[in-house]
Amino acid sequence: MSDNNKIILISITESELQNLISNAVREALAINQEKQILSFKEVCEMLNVSASCLNKWKSEGKIPYKKLGKRIFFSRTDIKAALNETGNYKKLRELE
């Protein structure tokens, strides 16, 4: 059996197992959300632009966004596509 397929048996309590699983799921969700769903502030930091610049791009339809109540969110995939469409390859390369 290779090291990747090695079976290891350990003794832990049900509570410890629940904590391990909960922590792993939380970490996985945080990584996925961090990669795909971005806040207004995160997009400003990521693109190295001011809030007024991002607002202008939003209002001009250059950067797609989604609204949930009063909160605004951005999709990393949508931002990359928008940068690609506008020919802003320098910013696009910085994101990859």
C-alpha positions as CSV (number, residue, x, y, z in Angstrom):
1,M,0.0,0.0,0.0
2,S,1.4,3.4,-0.9
3,D,1.7,6.2,1.7
4,N,-1.3,8.0,0.0
5,N,-3.6,5.1,0.6
6,K,-2.4,4.3,4.1
7,I,-5.2,3.7,6.6
8,I,-4.6,5.0,10.1
9,L,-6.9,4.2,13.0
10,I,-7.1,6.6,15.9
11,S,-9.3,6.9,18.9
12,I,-11.1,10.2,19.4
13,T,-14.4,11.2,21.0
14,E,-17.5,12.1,19.1
15,S,-17.1,15.7,20.1
16,E,-13.5,15.8,18.9
17,L,-14.6,14.4,15.5
18,Q,-17.4,16.9,15.2
19,N,-15.0,19.7,15.9
20,L,-12.5,18.4,13.3
21,I,-15.2,18.2,10.7
22,S,-16.7,21.6,11.6
23,N,-13.3,23.3,11.4
24,A,-12.5,21.6,8.1
25,V,-15.8,22.7,6.6
26,R,-15.4,26.3,7.9
27,E,-12.0,26.5,6.4
28,A,-13.1,25.1,3.0
29,L,-16.0,27.5,2.9
30,A,-13.8,30.5,3.8
31,I,-11.3,29.7,1.1
32,N,-14.0,29.2,-1.5
33,Q,-15.8,32.5,-0.5
34,E,-12.6,34.3,-0.4
35,K,-11.7,33.3,-3.9
36,Q,-15.1,33.8,-5.5
37,I,-17.2,36.4,-3.6
38,L,-15.6,39.7,-2.9
39,S,-16.7,42.8,-0.9
40,F,-16.5,46.4,-2.2
41,K,-13.4,47.0,-0.1
42,E,-11.7,43.8,-1.2
43,V,-12.2,44.7,-4.9
44,C,-10.8,48.2,-4.3
45,E,-7.7,46.6,-2.7
46,M,-7.4,43.9,-5.3
47,L,-7.6,46.3,-8.2
48,N,-5.7,49.0,-6.3
49,V,-8.3,51.6,-7.1
50,S,-10.2,54.1,-4.9
51,A,-13.8,53.6,-3.8
52,S,-14.9,56.5,-6.1
53,C,-13.2,54.9,-9.0
54,L,-14.9,51.5,-8.4
55,N,-18.3,53.3,-7.9
56,K,-17.7,55.0,-11.3
57,W,-16.9,51.7,-13.0
58,K,-20.0,50.2,-11.4
59,S,-22.3,52.9,-12.6
60,E,-20.8,52.8,-16.1
61,G,-21.4,49.0,-16.2
62,K,-17.7,48.3,-16.5
63,I,-17.6,46.1,-13.4
64,P,-20.6,43.7,-12.8
65,Y,-21.9,43.4,-9.3
66,K,-24.7,41.8,-7.3
67,K,-26.8,43.3,-4.6
68,L,-28.2,41.6,-1.6
69,G,-30.3,44.1,0.4
70,K,-28.0,47.1,0.7
71,R,-24.8,45.1,0.4
72,I,-22.9,44.9,-2.8
73,F,-20.8,41.9,-3.8
74,F,-18.5,41.1,-6.7
75,S,-17.6,37.8,-8.4
76,R,-13.9,37.3,-9.0
77,T,-14.8,35.5,-12.3
78,D,-17.0,38.4,-13.4
79,I,-14.2,40.9,-12.6
80,K,-11.7,38.9,-14.6
81,A,-14.0,38.7,-17.5
82,A,-14.7,42.4,-17.4
83,L,-11.0,43.3,-17.3
84,N,-10.5,40.9,-20.2
85,E,-13.2,42.6,-22.2
86,T,-11.9,46.1,-21.6
87,G,-8.4,45.0,-22.6
88,N,-7.0,45.8,-19.1
89,Y,-4.5,42.9,-19.3
90,K,-2.1,44.5,-16.9
91,K,-4.7,44.3,-14.1
92,L,-5.8,40.9,-15.2
93,R,-2.3,39.5,-15.0
94,E,-2.0,41.0,-11.5
95,L,-5.0,38.9,-10.4
96,E,-3.7,35.6,-11.7
